[in-house]
Amino acid sequence: MCRIDPALYEESLEKTGCHEMRFTGKPMKGWVMIEEMGMKTANDFDYWIGLAVGYNQHAKSSKKKK
């Protein structure tokens, strides 16, 4: 599972092994599931980690529960 830039969401879904994240039955834009076949090589793995880490600095943190 990766959290990525929502602007890259549709493009990412076209990659091998990438699927939309459905936690509540609805697609969660900006979150994707990557199957094993989408990470066969170190380059594939690095690609997904790079997207996730790259977006992490721009992502809004969740609200703190009181």
Phi and psi in degrees as a GROMACS rama.xvg file:
@    title "Ramachandran Plot"
@    xaxis  label "Phi"
@    yaxis  label "Psi"
@TYPE xy
-132.894  140.785  CYS-2
-99.1114  120.067  ARG-3
-125.721  170.329  ILE-4
-59.5169  123.356  ASP-5
-56.1951  -25.3873  PRO-6
-67.5517  -22.082  ALA-7
-99.6782  1.24938  LEU-8
-58.4564  -55.9192  TYR-9
-60.9778  -43.88  GLU-10
-62.3113  -40.3548  GLU-11
-65.9414  -34.279  SER-12
-63.7156  -18.4026  LEU-13
-81.1378  -11.4289  GLU-14
-75.4721  149.072  LYS-15
-58.8525  129.327  THR-16
81.6157  2.69252  GLY-17
-100.057  132.773  CYS-18
-136.958  156.505  HIS-19
-67.6154  150.579  GLU-20
-89.1243  125.047  MET-21
-125.154  93.4977  ARG-22
-89.9991  -40.2519  PHE-23
-109.309  15.8875  THR-24
92.7886  -9.61452  GLY-25
-115.156  147.49  LYS-26
-62.4645  139.101  PRO-27
-105.75  95.8259  MET-28
-61.1054  128.947  LYS-29
100.347  -7.18247  GLY-30
-120.704  132.635  TRP-31
-133.539  153.681  VAL-32
-105.629  134.389  MET-33
-115.956  119.118  ILE-34
-78.9387  166.26  GLU-35
-54.6549  -38.8285  GLU-36
-67.7084  -14.8346  MET-37
-87.5677  -2.99948  GLY-38
-133.899  43.3754  MET-39
-68.2933  -31.9228  LYS-40
-116.051  164.289  THR-41
-61.7128  -35.0042  ALA-42
-64.8655  -40.2708  ASN-43
-61.0811  -48.255  ASP-44
-60.5338  -47.1505  PHE-45
-60.7179  -35.4461  ASP-46
-59.4554  -50.959  TYR-47
-68.0198  -40.7869  TRP-48
-64.4139  -39.6947  ILE-49
-61.5511  -41.8439  GLY-50
-63.2555  -44.6912  LEU-51
-66.1989  -47.9359  ALA-52
-66.8501  -39.0272  VAL-53
-62.0976  -36.8345  GLY-54
-81.377  -25.0177  TYR-55
-53.7612  -38.8544  ASN-56
-70.7837  -17.3395  GLN-57
-103.854  -15.2112  HIS-58
-70.3781  142.759  ALA-59
-78.5277  136.429  LYS-60
-76.2293  154.362  SER-61
-71.7491  157.356  SER-62
-71.0154  140.284  LYS-63
-74.3609  135.178  LYS-64
-81.245  142.357  LYS-65
